[in-house]
Every structure is written in C-alpha cells, then in structure tokens.
Amino acid sequence: QVQLVESGGGLVPAGGSLRLSCVASGSIFRINAMGWYRQAPGKQRELVAAITSRGTTNYADSVKGRFTISKDNAKNTVYLQMNSLKPEDTAVYYCNADVSVEKIYLYDYTYWGQGTQVTVSS
C-alpha cells in the first residue's frame, strides 16, 4: 500500500504565493510520475502540473509561468510552488502518483492524496 500526504494549503490574498508538498510512502519500488490536480466547487478535477521520473514537466495553460513543479527523489516528495495566485486558483489540490509496486512482478498503480484546500482571496 502507498500513501500520499499533502501539506501547504491555506488562505492567501491575490498575488500571493504558496508551496504545496506531497510525500509518498509505503511499498514503493519506483515512482514513475507525480502530479498535482485541482477541483473547484462544481467543476471537474483538472491537471495542474506533472513531473516524470526523468524530470519532464507538464503544466496546464492556466498556470504556466506562475506555478513550478519539482521533486526530491530521495524523499519521494513532489512540490508545487504557486506564485502570483489568482482567485480562480481556489480549489482543493490533490497529489497524484503513478507508482510501480513489486509483487513478484511489477505492477503500476495510481494513488491519490486526501487533498489540501487552497483559497485565494480577491
């Protein structure tokens, strides 16, 4: 079993910054990719940013130039630095990980964190 624990959410004024962290723990053979999704009230969950094991990154157009995703392989941790926050960034942010788990053979699973609230006031 793999657990993802997020931290770093909160309330900030427009233009402010926050840094989200997500730590993966458990029976991890390899983390293939990690990412951040968000879901605002009444909207579908959407990809914010993702990073592969090789460091390739992908961002939603709405956050390009403002958000930066990074990782610390030694700590099985992914970060999301969010700058120039806007009220429309308000959402619950979820950590996501694509993990290989060894059970005689390797199996790939997708895990989700419990979510952390980010609220940007105007």
Accessible surface in RSA format (square Angstrom, percent):
REM  Atomic radii and reference values for relative SASA: ProtOr
REM  Chains: A
REM  Algorithm: Lee & Richards
REM  Probe-radius: 1.40
REM  Slices: 20
REM RES _ NUM      All-atoms   Total-Side   Main-Chain    Non-polar    All polar
REM                ABS   REL    ABS   REL    ABS   REL    ABS   REL    ABS   REL
RES GLN A   1   146.37  81.9 114.86  83.9  31.52  75.0  42.91  91.3 103.46  78.5
RES VAL A   2     5.97   3.9   0.00   0.0   5.97  14.4   0.00   0.0   5.97  16.2
RES GLN A   3    81.37  45.5  77.39  56.6   3.98   9.5  50.59 107.7  30.78  23.3
RES LEU A   4    10.06   5.6   0.00   0.0  10.06  25.3   0.00   0.0  10.06  27.1
RES VAL A   5    86.61  57.0  84.56  76.6   2.05   4.9  84.56  73.5   2.05   5.6
RES GLU A   6     8.66   5.0   0.00   0.0   8.66  20.6   0.00   0.0   8.66   7.1
RES SER A   7    62.17  52.5  56.81  75.8   5.36  12.4  42.55  90.6  19.63  27.5
RES GLY A   8    35.16  43.4   0.00   N/A  35.16  43.4  23.15  63.5  12.01  26.9
RES GLY A   9    29.79  36.7   0.00   N/A  29.79  36.7   2.85   7.8  26.93  60.3
RES GLY A  10    29.20  36.0   0.00   N/A  29.20  36.0  29.01  79.6   0.18   0.4
RES LEU A  11   127.82  71.2  99.17  71.0  28.65  72.0  99.17  69.6  28.65  77.1
RES VAL A  12    17.28  11.4  16.35  14.8   0.94   2.3  17.28  15.0   0.00   0.0
RES PRO A  13    90.26  65.8  89.96  82.0   0.30   1.1  89.96  74.3   0.30   1.8
RES ALA A  14    51.81  47.6  28.55  44.1  23.26  52.9  28.87  40.7  22.94  60.8
RES GLY A  15    55.11  68.0   0.00   N/A  55.11  68.0  29.82  81.8  25.30  56.7
RES GLY A  16    19.15  23.6   0.00   N/A  19.15  23.6  18.60  51.1   0.54   1.2
RES SER A  17    58.90  49.8  38.81  51.8  20.10  46.3  22.76  48.5  36.15  50.6
RES LEU A  18    29.91  16.7  25.07  17.9   4.84  12.2  29.91  21.0   0.00   0.0
RES ARG A  19   128.18  53.8 115.19  58.7  12.99  30.9  34.38  47.0  93.80  56.8
RES LEU A  20     0.00   0.0   0.00   0.0   0.00   0.0   0.00   0.0   0.00   0.0
RES SER A  21    23.82  20.1  23.82  31.8   0.00   0.0  10.11  21.5  13.71  19.2
RES CYS A  22     0.12   0.1   0.00   0.0   0.12   0.3   0.12   0.3   0.00   0.0
RES VAL A  23    68.79  45.3  67.81  61.4   0.98   2.4  67.81  58.9   0.98   2.7
RES ALA A  24     3.48   3.2   0.00   0.0   3.48   7.9   0.00   0.0   3.48   9.2
RES SER A  25    52.41  44.3  48.72  65.0   3.69   8.5  37.96  80.8  14.45  20.2
RES GLY A  26    51.10  63.0   0.00   N/A  51.10  63.0  22.53  61.8  28.57  64.0
RES SER A  27    65.91  55.7  52.11  69.5  13.80  31.8  31.38  66.8  34.53  48.4
RES ILE A  28    40.09  22.8   9.74   7.3  30.35  73.1  10.77   7.8  29.31  79.6
RES PHE A  29   104.11  52.1  73.57  45.6  30.54  79.5  78.95  47.9  25.16  72.0
RES ARG A  30   108.15  45.4 102.64  52.3   5.51  13.1  50.97  69.7  57.18  34.7
RES ILE A  31    31.19  17.8  20.60  15.3  10.59  25.5  20.60  14.8  10.59  28.7
RES ASN A  32    31.56  21.8  26.04  25.2   5.52  13.3  17.95  43.2  13.62  13.2
RES ALA A  33    29.05  26.7  27.29  42.1   1.76   4.0  28.82  40.6   0.24   0.6
RES MET A  34     8.52   4.4   6.05   4.0   2.47   5.9   3.86   3.3   4.67   6.2
RES GLY A  35     1.72   2.1   0.00   N/A   1.72   2.1   1.44   4.0   0.27   0.6
RES TRP A  36     0.00   0.0   0.00   0.0   0.00   0.0   0.00   0.0   0.00   0.0
RES TYR A  37    58.25  27.2  58.25  33.1   0.00   0.0  21.15  15.9  37.10  45.7
RES ARG A  38    16.07   6.7  15.94   8.1   0.13   0.3   2.67   3.7  13.40   8.1
RES GLN A  39    63.01  35.2  58.99  43.1   4.02   9.6  11.31  24.1  51.70  39.2
RES ALA A  40    22.69  20.9  18.98  29.3   3.71   8.5  19.44  27.4   3.25   8.6
RES PRO A  41   123.77  90.2  95.16  86.7  28.60 104.0 107.59  88.8  16.18 100.5
RES GLY A  42    91.51 112.8   0.00   N/A  91.51 112.8  44.67 122.6  46.84 104.9
RES LYS A  43   142.83  69.7 130.67  80.2  12.17  29.0  82.20  74.0  60.63  64.6
RES GLN A  44   161.58  90.4 148.46 108.5  13.11  31.2  53.49 113.9 108.09  82.0
RES ARG A  45    91.69  38.5  66.47  33.9  25.22  60.1  22.90  31.3  68.79  41.7
RES GLU A  46    79.52  45.7  74.41  56.3   5.11  12.2  29.94  57.9  49.58  40.5
RES LEU A  47    54.80  30.5  45.55  32.6   9.25  23.3  45.55  32.0   9.25  24.9
RES VAL A  48     0.43   0.3   0.26   0.2   0.16   0.4   0.43   0.4   0.00   0.0
RES ALA A  49     0.00   0.0   0.00   0.0   0.00   0.0   0.00   0.0   0.00   0.0
RES ALA A  50    25.82  23.7  25.30  39.0   0.53   1.2  25.54  36.0   0.29   0.8
RES ILE A  51    10.55   6.0   9.81   7.3   0.75   1.8   9.99   7.2   0.56   1.5
RES THR A  52    51.95  37.0  51.15  51.9   0.80   1.9  50.49  67.8   1.46   2.2
RES SER A  53    57.96  49.0  39.25  52.4  18.72  43.1  20.57  43.8  37.39  52.4
RES ARG A  54   226.79  95.2 188.27  96.0  38.52  91.7  67.11  91.7 159.69  96.8
RES GLY A  55    34.56  42.6   0.00   N/A  34.56  42.6  16.73  45.9  17.83  39.9
RES THR A  56    89.37  63.6  80.05  81.2   9.32  22.2  60.44  81.2  28.93  43.7
RES THR A  57    58.98  41.9  35.90  36.4  23.08  55.0  12.44  16.7  46.55  70.4
RES ASN A  58    83.07  57.3  79.59  76.9   3.48   8.4  24.64  59.3  58.42  56.5
RES TYR A  59    46.09  21.5  36.20  20.6   9.89  25.7  29.59  22.2  16.50  20.3
RES ALA A  60    25.20  23.2  15.04  23.2  10.16  23.1  25.20  35.5   0.00   0.0
RES ASP A  61   119.19  83.5  97.27  96.8  21.92  51.8  37.45  88.1  81.74  81.5
RES SER A  62    63.98  54.1  42.44  56.6  21.54  49.6  51.66 110.0  12.32  17.3
RES VAL A  63     0.13   0.1   0.13   0.1   0.00   0.0   0.13   0.1   0.00   0.0
RES LYS A  64   120.63  58.8  99.80  61.2  20.83  49.6  56.29  50.7  64.34  68.5
RES GLY A  65    87.78 108.2   0.00   N/A  87.78 108.2  43.62 119.7  44.15  98.9
RES ARG A  66    30.90  13.0  25.87  13.2   5.03  12.0  25.65  35.1   5.26   3.2
RES PHE A  67     5.74   2.9   0.00   0.0   5.74  14.9   0.00   0.0   5.74  16.4
RES THR A  68    74.64  53.1  73.74  74.8   0.90   2.1  45.52  61.1  29.11  44.0
RES ILE A  69     6.04   3.4   0.00   0.0   6.04  14.6   0.00   0.0   6.04  16.4
RES SER A  70    47.86  40.4  46.35  61.9   1.51   3.5  34.44  73.3  13.43  18.8
RES LYS A  71    56.54  27.6  28.72  17.6  27.82  66.2  20.00  18.0  36.54  38.9
RES ASP A  72    43.48  30.5  38.32  38.1   5.15  12.2  12.81  30.1  30.67  30.6
RES ASN A  73   105.72  72.9  86.65  83.7  19.07  45.9  36.45  87.7  69.27  67.0
RES ALA A  74   102.37  94.1  55.94  86.3  46.43 105.6  68.74  96.8  33.63  89.1
RES LYS A  75   133.81  65.3 120.22  73.8  13.59  32.3  75.92  68.3  57.89  61.7
RES ASN A  76    49.57  34.2  47.34  45.7   2.23   5.4   4.11   9.9  45.45  43.9
RES THR A  77     8.80   6.3   6.71   6.8   2.08   5.0   3.57   4.8   5.23   7.9
RES VAL A  78     0.00   0.0   0.00   0.0   0.00   0.0   0.00   0.0   0.00   0.0
RES TYR A  79    32.87  15.3  32.87  18.7   0.00   0.0  16.74  12.6  16.13  19.9
RES LEU A  80     0.00   0.0   0.00   0.0   0.00   0.0   0.00   0.0   0.00   0.0
RES GLN A  81    58.82  32.9  58.57  42.8   0.25   0.6  28.96  61.6  29.86  22.6
RES MET A  82     0.00   0.0   0.00   0.0   0.00   0.0   0.00   0.0   0.00   0.0
RES ASN A  83    58.71  40.5  58.71  56.7   0.00   0.0  15.98  38.4  42.73  41.3
RES SER A  84    60.29  51.0  55.41  74.0   4.88  11.2  19.69  41.9  40.61  56.9
RES LEU A  85     2.28   1.3   0.00   0.0   2.28   5.7   0.00   0.0   2.28   6.1
RES LYS A  86    86.83  42.4  86.39  53.0   0.44   1.0  39.74  35.8  47.09  50.2
RES PRO A  87    53.73  39.2  46.63  42.5   7.10  25.8  47.01  38.8   6.72  41.8
RES GLU A  88   122.11  70.1  95.62  72.3  26.49  63.1  61.17 118.3  60.93  49.8
RES ASP A  89     0.51   0.4   0.51   0.5   0.00   0.0   0.00   0.0   0.51   0.5
RES THR A  90    36.54  26.0  32.76  33.2   3.79   9.0  30.89  41.5   5.65   8.5
RES ALA A  91     1.87   1.7   1.10   1.7   0.78   1.8   1.87   2.6   0.00   0.0
RES VAL A  92    41.87  27.6  41.71  37.8   0.16   0.4  41.71  36.2   0.16   0.4
RES TYR A  93     0.00   0.0   0.00   0.0   0.00   0.0   0.00   0.0   0.00   0.0
RES TYR A  94    36.95  17.3  36.95  21.0   0.00   0.0   9.46   7.1  27.49  33.9
RES CYS A  95     0.00   0.0   0.00   0.0   0.00   0.0   0.00   0.0   0.00   0.0
RES ASN A  96    19.27  13.3  19.27  18.6   0.00   0.0   0.00   0.0  19.27  18.6
RES ALA A  97     0.00   0.0   0.00   0.0   0.00   0.0   0.00   0.0   0.00   0.0
RES ASP A  98    48.67  34.1  48.54  48.3   0.13   0.3  12.55  29.5  36.12  36.0
RES VAL A  99     0.00   0.0   0.00   0.0   0.00   0.0   0.00   0.0   0.00   0.0
RES SER A 100     0.01   0.0   0.01   0.0   0.00   0.0   0.00   0.0   0.01   0.0
RES VAL A 101     5.76   3.8   5.76   5.2   0.00   0.0   5.76   5.0   0.00   0.0
RES GLU A 102   107.22  61.6  83.61  63.3  23.62  56.2  17.37  33.6  89.85  73.4
RES LYS A 103   114.05  55.6 100.73  61.8  13.33  31.7  68.99  62.1  45.06  48.0
RES ILE A 104   159.41  90.7 123.61  92.1  35.80  86.3 133.24  95.9  26.17  71.0
RES TYR A 105   155.91  72.8 151.86  86.4   4.05  10.5 109.16  82.0  46.75  57.6
RES LEU A 106    77.55  43.2  51.63  36.9  25.92  65.2  51.75  36.3  25.80  69.4
RES TYR A 107    98.66  46.1  95.64  54.4   3.02   7.9  66.58  50.0  32.08  39.6
RES ASP A 108    97.36  68.2  67.08  66.8  30.28  71.6  23.41  55.1  73.95  73.8
RES TYR A 109    78.09  36.5  72.33  41.2   5.77  15.0  62.95  47.3  15.14  18.7
RES THR A 110    82.93  59.0  56.41  57.2  26.52  63.2  29.59  39.7  53.33  80.6
RES TYR A 111    36.17  16.9  33.63  19.1   2.54   6.6  26.84  20.2   9.33  11.5
RES TRP A 112   106.51  42.7  79.82  38.6  26.69  62.7  61.48  32.8  45.03  73.0
RES GLY A 113     9.10  11.2   0.00   N/A   9.10  11.2   1.79   4.9   7.31  16.4
RES GLN A 114   118.22  66.1  85.25  62.3  32.97  78.5  72.39 154.1  45.83  34.8
RES GLY A 115    13.19  16.3   0.00   N/A  13.19  16.3   0.51   1.4  12.68  28.4
RES THR A 116    20.63  14.7  15.03  15.2   5.60  13.3   8.92  12.0  11.70  17.7
RES GLN A 117    86.58  48.4  77.60  56.7   8.98  21.4  49.90 106.2  36.68  27.8
RES VAL A 118     0.00   0.0   0.00   0.0   0.00   0.0   0.00   0.0   0.00   0.0
RES THR A 119    47.11  33.5  47.11  47.8   0.00   0.0  36.04  48.4  11.07  16.7
RES VAL A 120     6.98   4.6   0.00   0.0   6.98  16.8   0.00   0.0   6.98  18.9
RES SER A 121    47.45  40.1  40.40  53.9   7.05  16.2  34.77  74.0  12.67  17.8
RES SER A 122   131.30 111.0  67.49  90.1  63.81 147.0  55.40 118.0  75.90 106.3
END  Absolute sums over single chains surface
CHAIN  1 A     6629.0       5118.3       1510.7       3572.7       3056.3
END  Absolute sums over all chains
TOTAL          6629.0       5118.3       1510.7       3572.7       3056.3
